[in-house]
Amino acid sequence: MPTELVLGPMVRHVSATSAAVWVQTAESATVTVRLLDAQGGTRESSSARTFAVHGHHYGLVELTGLHEATRYRYEVLVDDAVRWPETGSDLPASSLTTRSTNAPVRLAFGSCRTSVPHDAAGHLSHGVDALRTFALALADGDHGPLSAPPDLLLLLGDQVYADATSAAMQEFIAARRDITEEPGEELADYDEYAQLYRLAWSEPALRRLFSWLPTLMIFDDHDIRDDWNTSATWRRQMEATSWWHDRIVAGLGSYWVYQHLGNLSVQERAEDPLWTELQRRQRAAPDAEVDLTDAVDAFAERADEDPRSYRWSYTHPLGRSRLVVVDSRAARQLDPDDRSMLDDAELAWLDDQLTGDVEHLLVATSLPFLLPMGLHHIEALDEAMAEGRLGRRLTRVGEWLRQEMDLEHWAAFTDAFDAVARMVTEVADGRRGAPPASVLFLSGDVHFSYITEVDRRSGSRMLQLVCSPIRNPLPRALRAFAALGSHAARPAGALLSRWARIPETPWRWHGIAGPWFDNNVAVLEVRDERLRTVWLGGRVLGASHDRPELDVVADLVLDVPPAGTAHRRPLARMHPDRQRGLLARLRRRTTDRR
């Protein structure tokens, strides 16, 4: 009997002329993606043999020679049997659409998604899953206030939680090892990562979403462990455990298989050392499934020990704009005397990517480049304490605060922050080609969403857009700290920074929208020089727990002002359609009361 699909199909990197479809199968197999014509007949097809890692089977099918801005319906066959759409499903075949070099861009993004049941208990503990709710709405033809569905999904970290496992994951772990021994309820090896991804991505609505919406990803700490690479002290603490080596090898190896491989274009995959090794082995044994376990483990171990041996960052064209996705976890340089968010090689690479001559420049990094300014000062001060610049007696206090309070964003790596700020300023001032209309930082991580803007009087507009969480809300006790503490910390943090002789930040910035604490997914719509952002969540009031209603958390137009005008003014405004809808609801309520 033909083998089944375990996960997928997932449409990953899509260009104007190519696409990649990723699957996981239950057994060794040949996977075929068959493109269909209008009558349901075969238009063309591409196949790939699965490869194995630790007894799990994966296929990535590359489709090339496609036409720009064209929608292709497709089926997935495993050993010549159609496995997608699933047997007995009344759903139509999925489709993928190649990119257009001139069309508007609608980019959905967000981070931090836990995998717990979508029932009353799960909604009480973790809220409504915003991504699943959006997926259900899109399947019904409802894209909320957007003019059309998104054409790209960017997941900005914590796609899975290796250190805060669900009851279902803990049950799996307990069935195979003693959960009272280290690492306890946390993940220990590749098999457990495979199960974690299966729990996260097998939900029917998400499988349907992933089967047509191209998805890009980058990791954050919980994909590996909380505070991953926070400091040299943290690294030493982890390396002293009995389980860390196996965790990091399994975490990075599975990340390459499940997430990173699909981020790459056809050309980039052809240059990837692990993919190249897979192709070499497949040519040597074309009729057999390649077991890539040894190569994946060796690669992951090397990538952890020497971050310069591999680059997780990548770029992606967005019509006339450009997306640069930055690894802000694995590429860190943790030497206290030479500490940086990005090592020298990664900084040099980023320096090359940050150029003008594009309509908009989008820089995605899981950790916000711009925190609320008060919190930025606090983190910079804590870095000075932890690294001994304020005296040895405060070093241990600074390190304790850094780990306990998660004070390890870009603000806590001041040299790298200043270096990247200088690069971006040169782009925005037109010193690296024609300045884009805007430079946008897209981030997640902090479990509340907001928009901030850099104070500028000319050149490109600079904005930070944060969308977090998709499903893992900040405890209510911490929301007041996030909302009020950032404002209260601003004058105190600035004063303490001057007292500690911490250099002034190269920028000043201010909040223009948020914070929002809802579980949500953001959609950024780029149309010429116009920007629109919509934050979408879900609610179960008046709806079943299994099918929440789509809820608009915020709908804002971010007008780009004419060149030469001051940017420090409230340029985020409610979208007119949203404004009219709210007014109509208010009138109905007023009439009802009468």
LUMGUTOR-178728 format. One line per field, with one value per residue (C-alpha): residue number from 0; x, y, z. Coordinates in steps of 0.001 Angstrom, whole numbers, plus 500000, padded with zeros to 6 digits. Layout:
N
rose: NUM;... .
c1: X;... .
c2: Y;... .
c3: Z;... .
This chain:
594
rose: 0;1;2;3;4;5;6;7;8;9;10;11;12;13;14;15;16;17;18;19;20;21;22;23;24;25;26;27;28;29;30;31;32;33;34;35;36;37;38;39;40;41;42;43;44;45;46;47;48;49;50;51;52;53;54;55;56;57;58;59;60;61;62;63;64;65;66;67;68;69;70;71;72;73;74;75;76;77;78;79;80;81;82;83;84;85;86;87;88;89;90;91;92;93;94;95;96;97;98;99;100;101;102;103;104;105;106;107;108;109;110;111;112;113;114;115;116;117;118;119;120;121;122;123;124;125;126;127;128;129;130;131;132;133;134;135;136;137;138;139;140;141;142;143;144;145;146;147;148;149;150;151;152;153;154;155;156;157;158;159;160;161;162;163;164;165;166;167;168;169;170;171;172;173;174;175;176;177;178;179;180;181;182;183;184;185;186;187;188;189;190;191;192;193;194;195;196;197;198;199;200;201;202;203;204;205;206;207;208;209;210;211;212;213;214;215;216;217;218;219;220;221;222;223;224;225;226;227;228;229;230;231;232;233;234;235;236;237;238;239;240;241;242;243;244;245;246;247;248;249;250;251;252;253;254;255;256;257;258;259;260;261;262;263;264;265;266;267;268;269;270;271;272;273;274;275;276;277;278;279;280;281;282;283;284;285;286;287;288;289;290;291;292;293;294;295;296;297;298;299;300;301;302;303;304;305;306;307;308;309;310;311;312;313;314;315;316;317;318;319;320;321;322;323;324;325;326;327;328;329;330;331;332;333;334;335;336;337;338;339;340;341;342;343;344;345;346;347;348;349;350;351;352;353;354;355;356;357;358;359;360;361;362;363;364;365;366;367;368;369;370;371;372;373;374;375;376;377;378;379;380;381;382;383;384;385;386;387;388;389;390;391;392;393;394;395;396;397;398;399;400;401;402;403;404;405;406;407;408;409;410;411;412;413;414;415;416;417;418;419;420;421;422;423;424;425;426;427;428;429;430;431;432;433;434;435;436;437;438;439;440;441;442;443;444;445;446;447;448;449;450;451;452;453;454;455;456;457;458;459;460;461;462;463;464;465;466;467;468;469;470;471;472;473;474;475;476;477;478;479;480;481;482;483;484;485;486;487;488;489;490;491;492;493;494;495;496;497;498;499;500;501;502;503;504;505;506;507;508;509;510;511;512;513;514;515;516;517;518;519;520;521;522;523;524;525;526;527;528;529;530;531;532;533;534;535;536;537;538;539;540;541;542;543;544;545;546;547;548;549;550;551;552;553;554;555;556;557;558;559;560;561;562;563;564;565;566;567;568;569;570;571;572;573;574;575;576;577;578;579;580;581;582;583;584;585;586;587;588;589;590;591;592;593 .
c1: 500000;501423;502902;501034;501922;502880;503182;502680;502524;504099;504752;508026;510275;508427;509942;508651;509685;510144;508596;509514;507062;508173;506630;507280;506222;505679;508143;510736;509033;509109;507174;505666;504055;501701;500530;497005;495370;491886;490261;492181;494622;498374;500089;503580;505153;508357;509502;512052;513189;512773;515808;515978;517175;517039;514438;512128;511493;511398;510984;511520;510280;511630;509384;511246;510468;507182;505553;505547;502383;500632;498396;499004;496659;498536;498321;500907;501545;503492;504653;502160;499145;497457;497936;496970;494144;493612;491565;487862;488368;485821;488335;489640;493279;495646;497364;500545;501096;504405;505562;505112;507906;505487;502393;501603;502928;500791;503122;501657;504021;504162;505959;505561;503012;502408;500621;497839;494286;491769;489140;487807;490726;493302;491646;491574;495265;496734;494031;492736;495296;495445;497117;494602;491700;493100;493555;489921;488693;490805;489475;485976;486979;487127;490300;488926;489529;492342;491884;493050;494628;498330;500835;503611;503800;506890;507194;509635;510665;509364;507555;507929;508671;511381;511537;507860;506121;502399;500645;500591;504321;505046;503003;505155;508368;507255;506517;510154;512313;512259;510775;512067;515650;517271;516170;512792;509821;512093;513221;516209;516806;515787;512870;511277;511779;510064;507088;507039;506841;504150;502026;502619;501925;499420;496279;493992;493387;497111;497969;495539;497039;500614;499602;499014;500573;504371;506050;509463;510868;513662;514293;514289;515316;512423;513008;516131;515821;514851;517639;519592;523018;522177;525759;529021;527905;524677;526670;528942;525921;524347;527560;527971;524741;524510;521945;522791;525022;522303;519679;521564;522571;518960;517577;519793;519607;515816;515648;517573;515223;511874;512419;515589;515796;512584;513787;516315;515866;516765;520119;520830;519989;522404;525164;524104;526726;524238;521919;524952;525974;522447;522538;525950;524700;521514;523497;525593;522471;519570;517121;517648;516656;519681;520175;521524;521638;525418;525806;522982;524374;527927;526683;524603;527454;529818;527282;526959;530674;531640;528788;530926;530711;527110;524779;521104;520280;518893;517231;514041;512809;509378;508485;510199;511033;513447;513304;516452;515958;518620;519680;519873;520516;523097;525461;526116;529624;529624;533170;532677;535554;534123;530393;528065;524614;526279;529831;532133;531274;527527;527819;529795;527131;524358;526319;526295;522513;521448;521277;518903;517456;514371;510870;510909;513639;512303;514651;513221;514830;513108;514144;512893;515637;513782;512292;510309;513065;512930;513444;516281;518133;517556;518967;522006;522622;522288;524823;527300;526649;526939;530137;531801;531941;530279;532452;532935;530373;527534;528575;526661;523614;523665;523947;521132;518877;519844;518712;515734;514252;515250;517361;519127;517653;519591;519701;521853;524401;525137;528077;526074;523026;525088;526751;523433;521882;524720;524201;520456;520975;523210;520496;517791;519944;520574;524262;523784;521714;518401;516717;513676;510354;510766;513019;510854;512025;509703;510019;508298;509483;508259;504617;503093;502703;503468;504748;507535;509142;512620;512658;513878;513407;514262;515120;513461;510938;512110;509566;509645;506627;506335;503752;503847;502408;500486;499444;501223;499892;501893;500615;498340;500596;503356;501196;501143;504929;505206;502685;503611;507109;508490;507259;508271;511672;512462;513639;515096;516869;518291;519539;521165;522735;524352;525519;527065;528651;526936;527202;524062;521991;522422;518630;515621;512256;508685;505626;502872;500549;500037;500827;498362;498479;496124;497224;497465;498920;499925;499610;501698;500335;502842;501317;503741;504745;501651;501806;498909;499108;496335;496528;494137;493165;490352;487479;485060;482344;479249;481223;482274;485676;486482;485761;486613;485643;488246;488757;490412;492738;494063;493874;496264;497441;501063;501361;504858;505286;506711;510494;511959;509133;509488;508558;507800;504032;501214;501110;499373;495660;492730;491970;488828;486989;487610;486553;483281;482602;483112;480874;478142;478348;478186;475071;473392;474121;472769;469570;469169;469402;466658 .
c2: 500000;503465;505441;508338;511992;512833;516589;518853;519702;523018;525573;527213;529475;530769;533037;534301;531053;528412;526944;524401;521960;520200;517057;514475;510905;507880;505716;505858;506956;508965;512220;513856;517264;517184;520501;520380;522056;523614;520240;518480;516773;516713;519877;518846;517203;517032;514283;513770;510762;511111;511285;510020;511635;509544;507259;510072;510637;513943;515158;518558;518880;521760;523114;525164;526762;528223;531389;534651;535662;532395;530259;526507;523901;520821;517378;515482;511848;509470;506413;507260;507451;510807;511751;515423;516310;513591;510525;511190;514958;517153;519994;521071;520673;523161;525820;527842;531198;532420;535892;539035;541575;544519;543495;544851;542763;541424;539894;538163;537781;536901;534790;532652;529878;527112;523898;523140;521939;524318;523823;525739;524759;525642;528974;529773;529010;530194;532190;531673;530603;533623;531755;528903;531386;533274;529980;529002;532414;532307;528830;530334;533154;535714;537784;540347;543985;543144;543757;540181;537244;537486;536173;535329;534217;534986;533151;535049;532489;530135;528040;525238;525269;522744;523853;524403;521298;520554;517674;515726;516205;515202;512035;511166;511840;509775;506786;506601;507741;508615;512105;512640;512663;515535;517149;516172;517546;519352;517829;515489;514331;514427;511989;514311;517302;515367;514753;518411;519593;517011;518407;521977;521556;518712;520690;520438;524173;524895;522100;523624;527106;525858;524014;527274;530183;530385;530366;531570;531116;532013;530583;532232;530929;528575;526630;525544;526769;529909;532532;530599;532284;535065;535285;533397;532560;531014;528920;527591;526698;524739;522972;521771;519748;516134;516846;520126;518682;516313;519070;521615;519044;517833;521381;522783;519613;519489;523240;522774;519970;521415;525160;526414;524174;525676;529256;528877;529528;526846;528555;528942;525301;524250;525992;524698;522202;519793;519827;519346;516297;514905;515336;513642;510611;510422;510391;507536;505471;506853;504066;504117;506518;508383;508289;511765;511324;511381;514439;516355;515638;516575;519734;520807;520169;522224;525050;525339;525180;527553;529885;531165;527732;528321;531252;530999;534547;535008;537481;537335;539669;541238;542777;546148;545805;543519;541360;540648;537998;538166;535384;537086;533866;531462;534089;535819;536574;536097;536935;539564;541605;541466;540900;541299;540215;539247;538043;539885;537684;538064;541835;542071;540026;542243;545334;544066;543431;546821;548897;551343;551327;549462;550730;549484;547710;545161;543819;540854;539770;537648;540063;543653;545968;548824;548129;550884;553382;553096;549328;549877;551973;549362;546551;548598;549369;545711;544734;547171;545658;542032;542665;544328;547878;549179;547227;543553;543535;544204;541582;538670;540871;541993;538409;537236;540052;539340;535727;536143;539166;538229;541363;540143;541976;544185;546848;544497;544238;547932;547695;545639;547885;550978;549318;548269;551663;553331;551010;551677;555427;555400;553563;555978;559029;557873;557032;553423;554054;555839;555861;553591;555065;553239;550921;548520;546269;543261;541346;539262;537632;540046;538849;542225;544083;547686;550150;552628;555202;556702;560492;561828;565010;563711;560603;557231;556661;554084;551935;548954;546620;543903;541109;538684;536288;534128;531957;532420;535537;537517;536890;539699;540512;541454;543448;546526;546396;546182;548964;551346;550245;551131;554723;555015;553511;556057;558962;556679;554528;557554;559031;555768;555300;558741;557923;554668;556562;554386;556111;557788;555781;556967;557297;558518;556864;557046;554802;555483;552494;549764;547976;545165;542031;539857;536707;537957;537747;540949;541625;544337;545554;547382;549202;551604;553991;553284;551014;549435;547139;544929;542908;539942;537682;535345;535297;532642;534902;533868;531242;527663;526921;524842;527681;531077;534268;536486;539670;542881;544051;547062;548398;551251;553202;554294;557235;557873;561677;563590;563826;566608;566750;565961;562408;563056;563257;560755;559169;555960;556324;553945;552622;554322;551002;550043;553532;553310;549842;551024;554046;551812;549525;552525;553812;550391;550228;553752;552848;549638;551542;553894 .
c3: 500000;499076;501954;503536;503942;507534;506947;503997;501285;502232;499514;500431;498334;495264;492626;489287;487570;490299;493425;496099;497707;500924;502433;505112;504319;506532;504583;501829;498594;495402;495702;492612;492302;489315;487872;486477;483514;483547;482893;485667;483329;483812;482668;483789;486827;488869;491211;493997;495981;499724;501986;505565;508776;511969;510427;509219;505501;503632;500097;498522;494954;492884;490125;487530;484191;485464;484150;486101;487979;487132;489340;489122;490583;491736;493301;495326;494514;496734;494798;492009;494360;494958;498610;498349;498288;500859;499979;500594;500818;499084;498940;495532;494544;496127;494075;494059;492381;491012;491949;489904;489727;489758;491737;495229;498110;500964;503527;506591;509541;513212;515808;518919;518400;520918;519922;522395;521659;520090;522779;525756;527982;525336;524643;528347;528835;525514;523760;520238;517633;515317;512452;512507;512688;509692;507841;508466;507309;504140;503357;503517;501157;503994;504058;506492;505596;503161;499457;498751;500610;501531;499004;501498;505142;507203;510542;512744;515326;517987;515405;517965;521694;522559;526193;527103;525843;525664;527404;524131;523664;527250;526773;523742;525696;528702;526468;525324;528275;531958;532071;535638;534360;532455;530263;531698;529769;527333;524043;524015;520436;516770;517155;519686;517407;514594;516861;517955;514339;513655;516496;515339;511611;511245;512148;509055;508615;508788;506375;503905;504429;503994;500827;498929;500851;500332;503734;504884;508394;510812;514267;517672;521078;521911;518700;520606;524228;526134;526070;523449;523118;525544;526800;527241;530789;529463;526974;529711;531845;528992;527998;531577;531328;530207;527484;525748;523013;521779;522001;519938;517303;517007;517085;514333;512238;512353;511718;508468;507403;508472;508141;506495;503423;502061;502586;499786;496095;493555;492994;496727;497423;494688;496675;500096;501359;502922;499904;497663;499694;499386;495596;495425;497342;495267;492035;493420;494268;492192;493055;496836;499571;500917;504673;505450;509249;509641;507418;509142;512626;511648;509936;512969;515398;513244;512805;516595;517338;514524;513505;510619;508977;507891;507274;508285;507119;503609;501266;499257;496479;496950;493610;493546;497257;499074;502207;504241;506950;509667;512047;515447;517440;516009;514591;517902;519109;522885;523940;526714;525251;521737;522168;519189;518034;514730;514244;511834;508857;509420;509871;506631;504827;506196;505198;501609;501657;503023;499862;498225;494715;495958;496687;500286;502245;504759;507435;509340;512592;515227;517994;517653;516504;518213;521626;523325;524046;527836;527645;525170;527763;530474;528333;527334;531005;531962;529307;530856;534290;533154;531221;534236;532916;536089;538500;539293;542106;539657;537099;538613;539219;535582;534308;536575;535341;531738;531946;534271;532513;528922;528541;525401;522441;520029;522731;524846;522021;521678;519275;516758;517204;516459;513441;511871;512644;510747;507767;507669;508048;504972;503045;504212;503420;499854;500317;499119;496039;495686;499123;499483;500523;503838;505784;507794;510603;511043;514318;516974;520237;522923;523165;522471;519185;518354;515755;516440;514186;514079;514349;511000;509016;505552;503592;503991;506709;509310;511144;513479;513178;515827;515703;518628;519691;517238;520176;523492;525229;527742;531300;532407;535333;532857;530459;532659;532872;529093;528473;531273;532197;528811;529214;532851;532076;529392;531568;534244;531690;529892;533179;534284;530859;531105;534637;533381;530452;527890;524491;523205;520748;517145;516790;518710;518143;519378;519422;516896;517497;520090;522240;521493;523627;521581;519803;516251;512767;511013;507288;505660;502331;500139;497175;495500;498295;500367;503398;505214;508247;509578;512804;512811;515706;516635;519096;520282;521699;519800;517869;518499;519970;516910;514466;515987;514208;512569;514586;513385;516153;514208;510665;509953;506931;507256;504866;503570;503631;500689;500487;502607;505143;508815;509794;513438;513279;513827;510371;511415;510864;510740;507299;505867;505353;508973;510114;508193;509629;513210;512649;511219;514264;516606;514823;515093;518820;519304;517409;519421;522709;521550 .
